[in-house]
Amino acid sequence: MKYSASLMALSVTIVAATAAFGQGKGVDKQNQTITGTSSGRAPASNGSKQDVGTTGSGINFGKDKTKTVVRLPNPYRLTARRDVLLKAITDVMRDRKLIVDDAASRPDEGIIVSQPYTFIKGAVVTQSELNRYANVENSDARGWTRGRYTISVEVQAIDGASSNVSVNAKIEGRTDGPSGAEWITLQSTGVAEQDFLAALIENLTGASPPTARGPQPDVKFSVVLANTSTKTVVLKATPDSVALNANPKSTRN
C-alpha cells in the first residue's frame, strides 16, 4: 500500500512537470506566439527567446540575397586589336538578331551601326517593356504599341593592344493615333547598352563580366593569447569593417 501511494505521487509529479514544461515552451494557442522559458513574456514579446518571429529571427525575407547590380563603364576598355573587336561586334549583333546597317556603318573609322530592332509589339505589353529601356514621359497620355532600338558601337584604339568601346542606343516608341503611326525618340535608361556590352565582353573573354556582386561573407576566427588560457580574442572581418571583441571569461570560439 505504501509503494502504491509512492508510485501514485511520482506519477502525479511527472504529469504536473510535463504540463508546466509544455506551457513554458512551444506555441501559445491563445496569443499564437512561440514562447521561451524566460520571464517577462507577453503577447508580441518572446522575452529572451529572439530567434523566432520577424524581429531578431532567422527569417529575413531574402535579405542579402538580392545581388547588387554594378554598371559596366561605358566606354569600356578591352584588350584586343581593333579588327578583332569589329568582328566580335558584328558577331554579337548577329547573335542578338540585329542586322548591321552597312550604309550607316563606317568600319574604317571603327563605327558599327545596326538597323532598328523592334524588341516589343502589342499595346498591352509595350508600356512596361518600354519603361525598362527608356525614360517614358507622360506615359499615361500615350498609347504605346511598339518599341525599338538602334545600337551604335564605336571602337577607339588606345594603343596596339587595347581599345575603348562605346555603345549607344537610340530608343524609340511608336504610337498609333488618329493621324497615323509615329515613332518618338526617348531617353535611354542604359539597359540596352549594358546588355550589349556584357554580351560583347563574354564573346571576347569567354566569361560573363562582373556586373553583379553578391553579399560578402564574414570572416571570423579566434586567437588564444600565448600567455594565458582564459582570454580569447575574436576578430570579425568584413569587406567594410573590422570589429575586435575580447571576452576574458570564455575560451570558446
N, C-alpha and C positions, 0 to 999 in steps of 0.2 A: 504493500500500500504506500509505504514511504517512497519506494522507487517510482511508482506511478505518478505520485504528486510531483516528484522532481522532474520527471520527463515532461509532464504537462506544463510546468513552469518554464522549462527550457524551450518548449515549442512555442509558447506564448511570447517569450522574449525574442526568438528568431523571427517570428512573424511581425512583431512590432518594429524590430530593427529594419527588416526588409521594406516595410511600408514607409518608414521615415526616410530611408535612403532614396526610395522612389520619388518621394515628394521633393527632395532636395536636388535631385539630378534627373534631367530629362525634359520632357515637354510639359509645360503648364497648360492644361486644357482650357482653363478659364481665360488666361491672358494670351494664349498662343505664342508664348516665348520660350526659348530654350534657356534654362536657368543653370546657374552654377551652384557651388556649395558654400559660397561666401555670404557674409551678412550684407545688409544694405541693398537687398534686391527689391526691385519694384517693376511695375509694367514699363516696358521700353528701356529698362536698365538691367543688365545682367550682372551687376556687381563687378567682381574681378575677372569674370569669365568673358574676355573680349575677343574670342576667336570665332564668334558666331554673329549673325546679324549682318547689316550692311556697313556698320562702322567698326573699325578695328577687327575686321574679319578676313577670312581667306577669300572672300568673294569680292572681286574688284571690277566686275563687269567689263573685262577686256582692257583694263588699264595697262599701259606699257606694251600692249600687243600691236597697236597700230604703228606701222613704220612711218618715220618722218621722211617725207619726200625731199630730196636735195636736188635743186635745179642744176642742170648742166650749164657751164658757162657758154655763152654764145656771143662771139666766135669761140670755137673750141680748137685747141692746139692738138694736132695729130702728127705722129712721127711717120711720115710716108712721103714719097715723091708725088708731085702734082699729078702726073699721068696716072699713077696708081689710084689716087683719090678720085679723079674724074671717072675712072672706070667703075670704082666702087659706088659712086653716087648714082650712076646710071643703072647699075645692078640693083641697088636698093629701091630706086624708083620703079623699076620693073616688078620687083617682088611685092611692092605696095600698090600695084595696079595703076601706077602713074605713067603717063606717056610723055616722053621728052618732046618739048616743043623746039624743033630744030630751027625754026625761024627766029625765035626769041633767044635761044641759047648761043653763047659765044665761047666755045671750048678753048680757043686760043687765049682768051682773057681769063679763063678759069671760072666761067659762069655757065651753070646748067639750070634751065627753067623747065618746069613741067607744064603740061596743059591743065586747065581747070579740071579738078576731080570732084565729082558730086559724091559726098560722103553720107548724105541722108536725104530721103524723099518722104513726102507724106505730111499732111497738115497736123496730124495727131502727134507724131514723134519728132518733128523737126525742131520745135521750140526748145525742148530740153537738150537735144544734142547740139544745137547751135549755141546755146548758152555755155556749153563746155569749151567750144573753140573760140568764141568771140564774146566781147562785152556788148550785149544787145541792149540798146537804149530804147525806151518806150515800147518794150516788147509786148505789152498788153494791147497796144493800139494797132499792132500789125498782125497779119495772118501769114506767118512764115510757112512756106510749102517745101522749100529745098534749101540745102546748104552745100557749099563747095569751097575748096581752097586751091590755091596755086602755090607751089613750092619753088623758091628760088635759092640756089646754093652757089656761093662764091668761095673760091679757093685762092688764098693769097699766100705765096711761098715766103717763108721766113728765111730759110737757108736751103741748102741742098738736101736736107734730111727731114725737115718738118715744115708744116704749113698750118695756117689758121683757116678754119672752115666756118663760114657764116651761113645760117639758114634763116630765111624769112618766108612767112606765109601770108598770102593775101586771102582773107576770109570774106566770103560773100553770102548773103542771104537773099532768097527770092520770095517776093510777094506777088500774089495773083489778084490784082484789083480790077475794078471796072474798066480802067484804061489799059489793061493787059499786064503781062508779066514784066517784072522789074527786078534786076539784080542790084543789091545795095552793098557797098563795101563797108565792112565792120572792123573794129579794132580787135586784133588778135590777142588772146589770153596767153599765147606762148605754148599751148599744148601741142599743136601741130608741129611746131619747130622742135620741141623737146622729143616728141615721138620719132621724128625723122633722124635727129642727131643720135639718139640711143640706138636706132637700127643701124646707122652708118658705123658707129663705133663697134657694135657687135659684129658687123660684117668684116671689119678690118682686123679686129683683135681676137675674134672668136669667143669673147666673153661679154656679158652684159655690163654696162657701165655702172659705177657706184651711185645710182640715183636714189637708193633707199637705205636708210640706216635704222636698224632695229634697236631695241633697248640694250644698253651696255650692261653686262653682268658685273656685280660687285665682286671684288677680290678680297677675301677675308682670310687671315691667317693669324696664328698666335705664336708669341715668342716668350719662352720662360727665361727669366734672367738667370745668369750663371751663379750669382752669389746667394740666391735664395730660392726656395721651392714653394714659397707661399704667395708669390706675386706673378700674375700673368698679364702681359701687355697684349691687347688685341688691336691690331691695325686693320682698319677697314678702308679700302681704297676704291674710289670710283673715278671715272674719267674727269669729273668736275670737282671732286673734293676728296680730302683725306681726313679721317677722323681717328683720333687716338683715344682709346679707352683703357684705363688701368684699373684693375679690380684686385686689391690686396687680399681679399677674403676667399678667393676661389682660384683653383688651379685648373679648372675645366675650360675648354675652348669655348 
